[in-house]
């Protein structure tokens, strides 16, 4: 399955590979990943296009994960054991993050990513 790209062996923090037996048995059981949510928001705003590449949204999440800090409160250790949801961030902060991700998605740095549309 791995050779055919039918499985994504990484957790909601981008860590892995994890053991196949540790994968969720159903999509509804996936843990919150604010970067996957960010990737979806960017795609719905045409920052990148729909792709037939398996797990494209997860790959975009990993792309953003190493380039954008969604909430600096996590880094300051002020949030513990709480989900950081894009939709729950203050409007101004959410807009800044999505705008930054949109620019990154259209930048040459994203060339080669599934659904890359180029500069817009």
Long-range contacts (C-beta under 8 A, 24 or more apart in sequence): 5-53, 5-54, 5-55, 6-54, 8-54, 8-55, 8-58, 10-58, 10-62, 12-36, 14-61, 14-62, 14-65, 14-66, 32-83, 32-84, 32-85, 33-61, 34-70, 34-71, 34-83, 34-84, 34-85, 34-86, 35-61, 35-62, 35-64, 35-65, 35-68, 35-70, 36-61, 37-85, 37-86, 37-87, 38-64, 38-68, 38-70, 38-86, 38-97, 38-98, 38-101, 39-63, 39-64, 39-101, 41-86, 41-98, 41-101, 42-98, 42-101, 42-102, 42-105, 43-115, 45-98, 45-102, 46-117, 46-120, 47-101, 47-102, 47-105, 47-106, 47-117, 48-105, 48-106, 48-110, 48-113, 48-114, 48-115, 48-116, 48-117, 49-115, 49-116, 49-117, 50-115, 51-114, 51-115, 52-114, 53-114, 53-115, 56-114, 56-115, 59-113, 59-114, 60-105, 60-113, 60-114, 60-115, 63-104, 63-110, 63-113, 64-101, 64-104, 67-104, 68-97, 68-100, 68-101, 68-104, 70-97
